[in-house]
Amino acid sequence: MELKKSIDSLLELEPFELSKELKSKTILDLAKLQVEYHSKHCEEYGMWLKRKGFSPDNIKKIDDIPFLPSSIFKHVALSSNPVSQKIIRSSGTSSQLKSSINLDSSTSVNQTKALTKILKSFIGKNKKPFFIVDIEPKEALSDDGSISARLAGMQGYLLASKSRTYLLDQDEEGSLKINNDALSLLLETSSKEAVVVIGYTYMIWQYLAGNNNFKAQNLGRDSHLIHFGGWKKLQNLKKSKTELNAALKLKLNISEDNIMDIYGFTEQLGTVYVGKGEEGSLVSDYSHVIVRDTNTLKVLEDGEIGFLQFFSALPMSYPGFSILNDDLGYISERYNEGNREVLKFKVLSRLEKAEERGCGDTLPDNYYI
């Protein structure tokens, strides 16, 4: 299968090594293969392309890659493989619709390879002890065979660990608290080697950075802290990335360059974007990002704010390779480093009431499935 071979070949490479010209050609070639493959294997996607009169030959440049709004996965079960191993469901409150993503073994392998390679390019190739700001999960799958995005997202990162210690446990009332034995092990281990502390952004704040009862520790300058999962809860608390980083440096004695904010979303698991310290999120060779005007959907210049469109080389079991999501952001940096182009973006906020209507409401009438 040509698409699978092309994805496999790309994932054999390191995530930040392609020249600007070769990456552009690679993304375009993969996009054409993705459109062709999913139009044949996903009935709804094929019907949509047919109504638009779109074919892979229409893709002349990256801007031409067709995209779906992320909200479509909350309403339609799009699958390019009738035999799926598991279903990933996005996080959200009980009142919100949740995205459902069908994954087969090929797509899961692609996601694992990409995530592991991107992560190791920042923390080093040797596996490290991971200390997780969460309680140990008891069950991975629910009764219907689905797995939550929170658990699925964490599992991927833990593949880069050589040991796993959960820093939280529950008291008799069921409230979460720091496990003192686990904390002692963290301090003992970090005195001998570099460690990785990892967790969801709001939990990192609640139990470490913003916890007045958590006393300052010394993890060493070579240790890393990874956080992900979005900023909504911290924004509600009126806490910024600058405040979080300052608190983490104080509480853990860790280098700001080793504090990594990772952006990603359920509809394209495995394709992650790492931002160090105050920097924007770095785009790997396995993906691409462009920004579109919220009214016209035209591609914007660097620095202008709009919807973020994400291309990922990874999906095979569902047509999620090109997605316009409802986060607003902008290209924060673009420069050449040798023959490579370095591309970074920053996310500002989600469009107001996006959960209720989704960015699909901004698309032309004939664009929605």
VEXBA-865659 format. One record per atom (N, C-alpha, C): x, y, z. Coordinates in steps of 0.1 Angstrom, whole numbers, plus 5000, padded with zeros to 4 digits. Layout:
// residues N
     px     py     pz
      X      Y      Z
...
END
This chain:
// residues 369
     px     py     pz
   5008   4988   5000
   5000   5000   5000
   5009   5012   5000
   5007   5021   4990
   5016   5032   4988
   5016   5042   5000
   5004   5045   5005
   5003   5054   5016
   5010   5049   5028
   5008   5037   5032
   5015   5031   5044
   5030   5031   5042
   5035   5028   5030
   5050   5028   5027
   5055   5042   5029
   5048   5052   5024
   5052   5066   5025
   5053   5071   5039
   5043   5067   5047
   5043   5071   5061
   5054   5064   5069
   5056   5051   5066
   5067   5043   5072
   5080   5050   5069
   5082   5054   5057
   5095   5060   5053
   5097   5073   5060
   5087   5081   5061
   5088   5094   5068
   5092   5091   5083
   5085   5082   5089
   5088   5079   5104
   5101   5072   5106
   5108   5068   5096
   5121   5063   5098
   5131   5074   5100
   5127   5086   5096
   5136   5098   5097
   5134   5104   5111
   5144   5112   5115
   5142   5120   5128
   5132   5131   5125
   5126   5136   5135
   5115   5146   5133
   5119   5160   5129
   5132   5163   5129
   5136   5177   5126
   5148   5176   5117
   5147   5170   5105
   5159   5169   5097
   5157   5172   5083
   5145   5173   5078
   5142   5175   5064
   5145   5190   5060
   5150   5191   5048
   5152   5205   5042
   5138   5211   5040
   5138   5224   5038
   5125   5231   5035
   5118   5225   5023
   5126   5224   5012
   5121   5219   5000
   5116   5205   5000
   5124   5196   5007
   5120   5182   5008
   5108   5180   5017
   5107   5188   5027
   5095   5187   5036
   5083   5191   5029
   5084   5202   5021
   5072   5206   5014
   5067   5196   5004
   5077   5190   4997
   5074   5180   4987
   5068   5167   4994
   5073   5164   5005
   5069   5152   5013
   5054   5154   5018
   5051   5166   5023
   5038   5169   5028
   5028   5169   5016
   5031   5174   5005
   5022   5175   4994
   5020   5161   4988
   5030   5153   4987
   5029   5139   4982
   5020   5131   4991
   5022   5132   5004
   5014   5125   5014
   5000   5129   5014
   4998   5142   5012
   4984   5147   5012
   4976   5142   5001
   4982   5141   4989
   4976   5135   4977
   4972   5120   4980
   4982   5113   4986
   4979   5099   4989
   4968   5097   5000
   4968   5106   5009
   4958   5106   5020
   4944   5108   5014
   4943   5119   5006
   4930   5122   4999
   4925   5110   4991
   4934   5104   4983
   4930   5093   4975
   4926   5081   4983
   4934   5078   4993
   4931   5066   5002
   4918   5067   5009
   4916   5079   5016
   4904   5080   5025
   4891   5082   5016
   4893   5088   5004
   4881   5089   4996
   4876   5075   4991
   4885   5066   4990
   4881   5052   4987
   4876   5044   4998
   4881   5046   5010
   4879   5038   5022
   4869   5043   5032
   4866   5056   5031
   4856   5062   5040
   4845   5068   5031
   4833   5062   5032
   4822   5065   5023
   4818   5080   5024
   4817   5085   5037
   4812   5099   5039
   4823   5109   5033
   4835   5106   5036
   4846   5115   5031
   4846   5114   5016
   4845   5103   5010
   4844   5102   4995
   4833   5109   4989
   4821   5109   4995
   4809   5116   4990
   4811   5131   4991
   4817   5135   5002
   4820   5150   5004
   4829   5155   4993
   4840   5148   4990
   4850   5152   4980
   4843   5152   4966
   4835   5142   4964
   4828   5141   4951
   4818   5152   4949
   4811   5156   4959
   4802   5168   4958
   4810   5181   4955
   4822   5181   4961
   4830   5193   4958
   4837   5193   4945
   4837   5181   4939
   4845   5179   4926
   4860   5180   4929
   4864   5175   4940
   4878   5176   4944
   4885   5163   4942
   4898   5164   4937
   4906   5152   4935
   4920   5155   4939
   4928   5145   4942
   4942   5147   4946
   4950   5156   4936
   4946   5156   4924
   4953   5165   4914
   4951   5180   4916
   4941   5183   4924
   4938   5197   4928
   4948   5203   4937
   4956   5194   4944
   4966   5198   4954
   4979   5202   4947
   4981   5215   4945
   4993   5220   4939
   5003   5226   4950
   4997   5230   4961
   5005   5236   4972
   4999   5233   4985
   5006   5235   4996
   5001   5230   5009
   4987   5237   5012
   4985   5249   5008
   4973   5256   5011
   4961   5249   5004
   4963   5241   4994
   4952   5234   4987
   4947   5222   4994
   4954   5217   5004
   4951   5205   5011
   4937   5206   5018
   4927   5198   5014
   4913   5200   5020
   4914   5197   5034
   4905   5203   5042
   4905   5201   5056
   4891   5199   5061
   4890   5192   5072
   4877   5190   5080
   4877   5198   5092
   4866   5204   5097
   4866   5210   5110
   4867   5199   5121
   4874   5202   5131
   4875   5192   5142
   4862   5187   5148
   4852   5196   5148
   4839   5193   5154
   4832   5182   5146
   4835   5179   5134
   4828   5169   5126
   4829   5155   5133
   4840   5153   5141
   4842   5140   5147
   4833   5139   5160
   4826   5150   5163
   4816   5149   5174
   4802   5145   5169
   4801   5145   5156
   4787   5143   5150
   4787   5131   5140
   4798   5128   5134
   4798   5117   5124
   4810   5107   5127
   4807   5094   5127
   4817   5084   5129
   4824   5081   5116
   4835   5088   5114
   4843   5087   5102
   4853   5076   5103
   4853   5066   5095
   4863   5055   5096
   4867   5050   5082
   4880   5048   5081
   4885   5043   5068
   4889   5028   5070
   4886   5023   5081
   4889   5009   5084
   4878   5003   5092
   4870   4994   5087
   4858   4988   5095
   4863   4980   5107
   4875   4976   5107
   4881   4968   5118
   4890   4977   5126
   4884   4984   5137
   4892   4992   5145
   4895   4985   5158
   4907   4988   5164
   4911   4982   5176
   4905   4989   5188
   4904   5002   5187
   4899   5009   5199
   4893   5023   5194
   4885   5029   5203
   4880   5042   5200
   4885   5052   5211
   4890   5063   5206
   4895   5073   5215
   4884   5084   5216
   4880   5087   5228
   4870   5098   5230
   4877   5110   5237
   4874   5121   5231
   4880   5134   5237
   4875   5136   5251
   4882   5145   5258
   4877   5148   5272
   4867   5159   5270
   4859   5162   5281
   4849   5172   5280
   4839   5169   5292
   4830   5179   5294
   4820   5177   5305
   4809   5168   5300
   4801   5164   5309
   4790   5155   5305
   4780   5161   5295
   4780   5175   5295
   4770   5182   5287
   4776   5184   5273
   4789   5181   5270
   4795   5184   5258
   4795   5171   5249
   4794   5174   5236
   4796   5163   5227
   4811   5160   5227
   4815   5147   5225
   4829   5143   5225
   4833   5137   5212
   4845   5140   5207
   4849   5134   5195
   4852   5119   5197
   4849   5112   5187
   4852   5097   5187
   4861   5094   5175
   4872   5089   5178
   4882   5086   5168
   4885   5071   5167
   4883   5065   5156
   4885   5051   5154
   4900   5048   5150
   4906   5040   5158
   4921   5037   5156
   4923   5022   5153
   4931   5019   5143
   4935   5006   5140
   4950   5004   5144
   4955   4992   5142
   4969   4990   5146
   4979   4999   5139
   4977   5001   5126
   4987   5009   5118
   4987   5023   5123
   4975   5029   5125
   4975   5043   5130
   4981   5044   5144
   4978   5034   5152
   4983   5034   5166
   4998   5034   5166
   5004   5025   5157
   5018   5024   5156
   5024   5037   5151
   5018   5043   5141
   5023   5056   5136
   5023   5066   5147
   5012   5067   5155
   5012   5077   5166
   5023   5075   5176
   5025   5062   5179
   5035   5059   5190
   5049   5063   5185
   5052   5059   5172
   5065   5062   5167
   5068   5077   5167
   5058   5085   5161
   5060   5099   5160
   5061   5106   5174
   5052   5102   5183
   5053   5108   5196
   5066   5105   5203
   5070   5093   5203
   5083   5089   5209
   5095   5096   5203
   5095   5097   5190
   5107   5103   5184
   5107   5118   5187
   5096   5125   5186
   5095   5139   5189
   5100   5141   5204
   5094   5133   5213
   5098   5135   5227
   5112   5133   5230
   5118   5123   5224
   5132   5119   5226
   5141   5130   5220
   5137   5137   5210
   5145   5148   5204
   5147   5159   5214
   5138   5160   5224
   5139   5170   5234
   5145   5166   5247
   5142   5153   5251
   5147   5149   5265
   5159   5139   5264
   5163   5136   5251
   5174   5126   5250
   5169   5112   5246
   5177   5105   5239
   5173   5091   5234
   5172   5081   5245
   5180   5083   5256
   5180   5073   5267
   5168   5074   5275
   5161   5063   5279
   5149   5064   5287
   5152   5069   5301
   5143   5076   5307
   5145   5082   5320
   5134   5078   5330
   5136   5079   5343
   5125   5077   5352
   5115   5088   5351
   5102   5084   5350
   5091   5093   5348
   5084   5094   5362
   5081   5106   5366
   5073   5108   5378
   5060   5115   5374
   5049   5109   5375
   5036   5113   5369
   5027   5120   5380
   5023   5133   5377
   5015   5140   5386
   5000   5136   5384
   4997   5124   5389
   4984   5118   5388
   4984   5106   5397
   4972   5100   5398
   4971   5087   5404
   4972   5076   5394
   4976   5064   5399
   4978   5053   5390
   4965   5048   5385
   4963   5047   5371
   4950   5043   5366
   4947   5028   5369
   4935   5025   5371
   4931   5011   5375
   4927   5004   5362
   4920   5010   5353
   4915   5004   5341
   4918   5012   5329
   4922   5006   5318
   4925   5014   5306
   4912   5016   5298
   4904   5005   5297
   4893   5005   5288
   4880   5006   5295
   4870   5013   5289
   4857   5013   5295
   4849   5001   5290
   4837   4999   5295
   4829   4988   5291
   4826   4987   5276
   4825   4998   5269
   4823   4998   5255
   4835   4997   5246
   4847   4995   5253
   4859   4994   5245
   4866   5007   5242
   4860   5018   5247
   4866   5031   5244
   4877   5034   5255
   4885   5044   5251
   4895   5048   5261
   4895   5064   5261
   4896   5070   5272
   4895   5084   5273
   4907   5091   5268
   4906   5103   5262
   4917   5110   5257
   4928   5113   5268
   4923   5116   5280
   4932   5119   5291
   4942   5107   5293
   4936   5095   5294
   4944   5083   5296
   4953   5080   5284
   4947   5081   5272
   4954   5077   5259
   4965   5087   5258
   4963   5100   5260
   4974   5109   5258
   4986   5106   5268
   4983   5103   5280
   4994   5100   5290
   5001   5087   5286
   4994   5077   5282
   5001   5064   5278
   5011   5066   5268
   5009   5075   5258
   5018   5076   5247
   5032   5082   5252
   5031   5092   5261
   5043   5097   5267
   5051   5088   5275
   5044   5079   5282
   5051   5070   5291
   5059   5059   5284
   5058   5058   5271
   5066   5048   5264
   5080   5052   5264
   5083   5065   5267
   5097   5070   5267
   5103   5068   5281
   5096   5061   5290
   5101   5060   5304
   5108   5047   5306
   5117   5047   5316
   5123   5034   5320
   5117   5029   5333
   5110   5039   5340
   5103   5035   5352
   5092   5045   5354
   5081   5042   5361
   5070   5051   5363
   5066   5051   5378
   5065   5063   5383
   5061   5065   5397
   5050   5076   5397
   5038   5072   5403
   5027   5082   5403
   5028   5090   5416
   5028   5103   5415
   5031   5112   5426
   5019   5115   5435
   5007   5111   5430
   4995   5114   5438
   4988   5101   5443
   4981   5102   5453
   4971   5091   5457
   4959   5098   5463
   4950   5090   5468
   4937   5095   5473
   4936   5093   5488
   4930   5103   5495
   4928   5102   5509
   4914   5094   5511
   4910   5093   5523
   4898   5085   5527
   4886   5091   5520
   4886   5105   5518
   4874   5111   5512
   4874   5111   5497
   4885   5105   5491
   4887   5105   5477
   4894   5116   5470
   4898   5126   5479
   4905   5137   5473
   4920   5134   5470
   4925   5140   5460
   4939   5137   5456
   4949   5145   5465
   4960   5139   5467
   4971   5145   5475
   4984   5139   5471
   4995   5147   5474
   5009   5142   5472
   5012   5130   5480
   5017   5120   5473
   5021   5107   5480
   5036   5110   5485
   5038   5111   5498
   5051   5114   5503
   5062   5104   5500
   5058   5091   5500
   5068   5081   5496
   5072   5083   5482
   5063   5086   5473
   5067   5088   5459
   5075   5101   5457
   5072   5111   5465
   5080   5124   5465
   5094   5121   5470
   5096   5113   5480
   5109   5110   5485
   5117   5102   5474
   5110   5093   5467
   5117   5086   5456
   5121   5095   5445
   5113   5105   5442
   5116   5115   5432
   5129   5123   5436
   5130   5127   5448
   5142   5135   5453
   5154   5126   5453
   5152   5113   5457
   5164   5104   5458
   5169   5101   5444
   5160   5099   5434
   5163   5095   5421
   5170   5107   5414
   5164   5119   5415
   5169   5131   5408
   5183   5135   5413
   5186   5130   5425
   5200   5134   5430
   5210   5125   5423
   5206   5115   5416
   5215   5106   5409
   5215   5107   5394
   5203   5110   5389
   5202   5111   5374
   5191   5121   5371
   5190   5125   5358
   5180   5133   5353
   5167   5126   5353
   5156   5132   5357
   5143   5126   5357
   5133   5135   5348
   5121   5129   5346
   5111   5136   5339
   5098   5137   5348
   5094   5149   5351
   5081   5150   5358
   5071   5154   5347
   5059   5147   5347
   5050   5149   5336
   5035   5149   5342
   5027   5157   5336
   5013   5157   5340
   5005   5167   5332
   4992   5167   5334
   4983   5177   5327
   4986   5190   5333
   4985   5201   5325
   4989   5214   5329
   4982   5218   5342
   4969   5216   5343
   4961   5221   5355
   4965   5213   5367
   4969   5201   5366
   4973   5193   5377
   4987   5196   5382
   4996   5200   5372
   5009   5205   5375
   5008   5217   5384
   4999   5226   5380
   4997   5238   5388
   4991   5235   5402
   4980   5227   5402
   4973   5225   5414
   4981   5218   5425
   4989   5208   5421
   4996   5200   5431
   5011   5203   5432
   5017   5210   5423
   5031   5214   5424
   5032   5229   5424
   5032   5235   5413
   5035   5250   5411
   5027   5259   5420
   5014   5256   5420
   5005   5265   5428
   5001   5260   5441
   5007   5250   5446
   5004   5244   5459
   5013   5249   5470
   5007   5257   5479
   5015   5264   5489
   5021   5254   5499
   5015   5242   5500
   5020   5231   5509
   5031   5223   5503
   5033   5225   5490
   5044   5218   5483
   5057   5226   5484
   5067   5221   5492
   5079   5229   5494
   5089   5228   5483
   5097   5238   5481
   5107   5238   5471
   5116   5226   5471
   5118   5220   5459
   5127   5208   5458
   5138   5212   5448
   5148   5203   5447
   5159   5205   5438
   5160   5193   5429
   5155   5194   5417
   5155   5183   5407
   5167   5183   5398
   5175   5194   5399
   5187   5195   5390
   5184   5201   5377
   5194   5207   5371
   5192   5215   5358
   5189   5206   5346
   5193   5193   5347
   5192   5184   5336
   5178   5177   5335
   5170   5178   5346
   5157   5172   5346
   5147   5180   5338
   5136   5173   5334
   5126   5180   5325
   5113   5179   5332
   5104   5189   5329
   5090   5188   5332
   5082   5190   5320
   5073   5181   5318
   5064   5181   5306
   5050   5182   5311
   5043   5192   5305
   5029   5194   5308
   5021   5196   5295
   5008   5192   5295
   5000   5192   5283
   4985   5191   5287
   4976   5193   5278
   4962   5192   5281
   4954   5205   5280
   4961   5216   5277
   4954   5228   5275
   4954   5237   5287
   4950   5250   5284
   4952   5260   5294
   4938   5265   5300
   4927   5259   5296
   4914   5265   5299
   4913   5267   5315
   4916   5257   5322
   4914   5257   5337
   4923   5268   5343
   4936   5269   5338
   4945   5279   5343
   4940   5293   5339
   4935   5294   5327
   4930   5307   5323
   4918   5312   5331
   4910   5302   5335
   4899   5305   5344
   4904   5310   5358
   4916   5306   5362
   4922   5310   5374
   4931   5323   5372
   4931   5327   5359
   4939   5339   5355
   4954   5337   5358
   4958   5325   5354
   4972   5322   5355
   4978   5320   5341
   4990   5326   5339
   4996   5326   5326
   5008   5316   5326
   5013   5314   5314
   5024   5305   5312
   5036   5311   5319
   5038   5324   5319
   5049   5330   5326
   5048   5328   5341
   5036   5328   5347
   5035   5326   5361
   5038   5311   5364
   5033   5302   5355
   5035   5288   5358
   5050   5285   5357
   5057   5290   5347
   5071   5287   5345
   5079   5292   5357
   5076   5305   5362
   5083   5311   5373
   5081   5302   5385
   5069   5297   5388
   5066   5289   5400
   5073   5276   5399
   5074   5270   5387
   5081   5257   5385
   5096   5259   5387
   5101   5269   5382
   5116   5271   5384
   5119   5273   5399
   5110   5280   5406
   5112   5282   5421
   5110   5269   5428
   5099   5262   5425
   5096   5250   5433
   5105   5238   5430
   5110   5237   5418
   5117   5225   5414
   5132   5228   5410
   5136   5240   5410
   5150   5244   5405
   5153   5237   5392
   5144   5240   5382
   5146   5234   5369
   5148   5245   5359
   5155   5242   5348
   5158   5252   5338
   5145   5255   5330
   5143   5268   5327
   5131   5271   5319
   5130   5264   5306
   5142   5262   5299
   5143   5255   5287
   5139   5241   5288
   5139   5235   5300
   5135   5222   5302
   5120   5220   5307
   5113   5232   5307
   5099   5231   5310
   5092   5231   5296
   5085   5220   5293
   5080   5218   5280
   5064   5218   5280
   5058   5227   5273
   5044   5228   5271
   5041   5221   5258
   5033   5210   5258
   5031   5202   5246
   5016   5204   5242
   5015   5209   5229
   5002   5211   5223
   4998   5199   5214
   4986   5194   5215
   4981   5183   5207
   4966   5182   5209
   4959   5174   5202
   4945   5172   5203
   4941   5158   5199
   4929   5154   5204
   4924   5140   5202
   4924   5136   5188
   4919   5145   5179
   4917   5142   5165
   4930   5139   5157
   4942   5142   5163
   4955   5139   5157
   4965   5135   5168
   4961   5124   5176
   4970   5120   5186
   4983   5115   5180
   4994   5117   5187
   5007   5113   5182
   5015   5125   5176
   5007   5134   5170
   5013   5146   5163
   5013   5157   5174
   5024   5159   5180
   5025   5169   5191
   5035   5180   5187
   5033   5191   5194
   5041   5203   5191
   5046   5208   5205
   5059   5208   5206
   5066   5211   5219
   5070   5226   5219
   5066   5233   5230
   5071   5246   5232
   5080   5247   5245
   5092   5251   5244
   5101   5252   5255
   5100   5266   5262
   5098   5266   5275
   5097   5279   5282
   5086   5287   5277
   5090   5299   5272
   5080   5309   5267
   5079   5308   5252
   5086   5299   5245
   5086   5298   5231
   5073   5292   5226
   5071   5294   5212
   5060   5288   5206
   5062   5273   5204
   5051   5267   5199
   5051   5252   5197
   5058   5249   5184
   5068   5240   5184
   5076   5237   5172
   5069   5226   5164
   5069   5229   5151
   5063   5220   5141
   5073   5210   5136
   5070   5197   5137
   5080   5187   5132
   5078   5184   5117
   5087   5175   5112
   5086   5171   5098
   5075   5161   5096
   5068   5157   5106
   5057   5148   5104
   5044   5155   5103
   5044   5169   5103
   5032   5177   5103
   5035   5190   5097
   5024   5198   5096
   5025   5212   5091
   5013   5220   5097
   5015   5233   5098
   5005   5242   5104
   5004   5254   5096
   4992   5258   5092
   4989   5271   5086
   4978   5278   5094
   4976   5291   5092
   4966   5298   5099
   4956   5304   5089
   4943   5303   5091
   4933   5308   5082
   4924   5318   5089
   4920   5328   5081
   4911   5338   5085
   4898   5332   5090
   4893   5337   5102
   4881   5331   5108
   4868   5334   5100
   4868   5344   5091
   4856   5347   5082
   4858   5342   5068
   4869   5344   5062
   4871   5340   5048
   4878   5327   5046
   4885   5322   5056
   4893   5310   5056
   4905   5311   5047
   4909   5323   5042
   4921   5325   5035
   4933   5324   5044
   4944   5320   5038
   4956   5318   5046
   4962   5332   5050
   4965   5333   5063
   4970   5346   5068
   4985   5347   5068
   4990   5359   5069
   5004   5361   5070
   5009   5357   5085
   5022   5355   5086
   5027   5352   5099
   5024   5363   5109
   5020   5360   5121
   5017   5370   5131
   5002   5373   5132
   4995   5370   5121
   4980   5373   5121
   4973   5362   5128
   4962   5365   5135
   4955   5355   5143
   4943   5349   5135
   4942   5336   5136
   4931   5329   5129
   4930   5315   5134
   4921   5307   5126
   4920   5293   5130
   4933   5286   5126
   4937   5276   5133
   4949   5268   5130
   4944   5255   5123
   4951   5253   5111
   4949   5241   5103
   4961   5232   5105
   4959   5220   5108
   4969   5211   5111
   4969   5199   5101
   4981   5197   5095
   4983   5185   5087
   4991   5175   5094
   4987   5162   5095
   4994   5152   5101
   4996   5140   5091
   5008   5135   5090
   5010   5123   5081
   5005   5110   5087
   5000   5110   5099
   4998   5097   5106
   4985   5089   5103
   4974   5096   5103
   4961   5088   5103
   4959   5079   5091
   4955   5067   5093
   4951   5058   5082
   4937   5052   5085
   4933   5051   5097
   4920   5045   5100
   4908   5055   5100
   4911   5067   5098
   4901   5078   5097
   4907   5090   5090
   4898   5098   5083
   4903   5109   5075
   4906   5121   5083
   4915   5120   5092
   4919   5131   5101
   4932   5137   5098
   4937   5136   5086
   4951   5140   5083
   4951   5155   5081
   4940   5162   5079
   4940   5177   5077
   4928   5182   5084
   4930   5190   5095
   4920   5194   5104
   4921   5209   5107
   4910   5216   5106
   4909   5229   5111
   4902   5229   5124
   4909   5233   5135
   4903   5232   5148
   4898   5246   5153
   4892   5246   5164
   4886   5258   5169
   4894   5266   5178
   4907   5263   5178
   4917   5271   5186
   4922   5283   5177
   4923   5295   5183
   4928   5306   5176
   4943   5307   5179
   4951   5311   5169
   4965   5312   5171
   4972   5319   5160
   4985   5319   5160
   4993   5326   5150
   5007   5320   5148
   5013   5322   5137
   5027   5318   5135
   5036   5328   5142
   5043   5323   5152
   5051   5332   5161
   5065   5333   5156
   5070   5323   5149
   5084   5323   5144
   5085   5315   5131
   5093   5320   5122
   5096   5312   5110
   5110   5317   5105
   5119   5308   5105
   5133   5312   5101
   5140   5300   5096
   5151   5303   5088
   5159   5292   5083
   5170   5289   5092
   5173   5276   5094
   5184   5271   5102
   5191   5261   5093
   5202   5266   5086
   5208   5258   5076
   5198   5257   5064
   5196   5245   5059
   5186   5243   5048
   5172   5239   5053
   5170   5240   5067
   5157   5237   5073
   5149   5250   5076
   5136   5248   5075
   5128   5259   5080
   5122   5256   5094
   5125   5265   5103
   5120   5263   5117
   5106   5271   5118
   5096   5264   5122
   5082   5270   5122
   5077   5267   5136
   5072   5278   5142
   5066   5278   5156
   5053   5286   5156
   5043   5281   5164
   5031   5288   5165
   5027   5290   5180
   5018   5299   5182
   5013   5301   5196
   4997   5300   5195
   4992   5294   5205
   4977   5293   5206
   4972   5303   5216
   4962   5310   5213
   4957   5321   5221
   4944   5316   5229
   4934   5312   5222
   4922   5308   5229
   4913   5300   5220
   4903   5294   5225
   4893   5288   5217
   4882   5298   5213
   4877   5297   5201
   4866   5306   5197
   4855   5305   5207
   4849   5317   5211
   4838   5317   5220
   4827   5308   5216
   4822   5300   5225
   4811   5291   5222
   4814   5280   5212
   4827   5277   5211
   4831   5267   5201
   4826   5253   5204
   4824   5250   5217
   4819   5237   5220
   4805   5235   5215
   4797   5246   5215
   4783   5244   5211
   4782   5244   5196
   4789   5252   5189
   4787   5253   5175
   4799   5248   5166
   4811   5248   5172
   4822   5243   5165
   4826   5253   5153
   4839   5251   5149
   4843   5260   5138
   4837   5256   5125
   4830   5245   5124
   4823   5241   5112
   4813   5251   5108
   4807   5259   5118
   4797   5269   5115
   4803   5280   5107
   4816   5282   5106
   4822   5293   5099
   4825   5289   5084
   4823   5276   5081
   4826   5271   5068
   4815   5273   5058
   4818   5274   5045
   4807   5276   5035
   4797   5264   5036
   4785   5266   5032
   4775   5256   5033
   4778   5243   5027
   4785   5244   5016
   4789   5231   5008
   4802   5225   5013
   4807   5230   5024
   4820   5225   5029
   4818   5214   5040
   4807   5215   5046
   4804   5206   5058
   4799   5192   5053
   4803   5181   5059
   4798   5168   5055
   4783   5167   5058
END
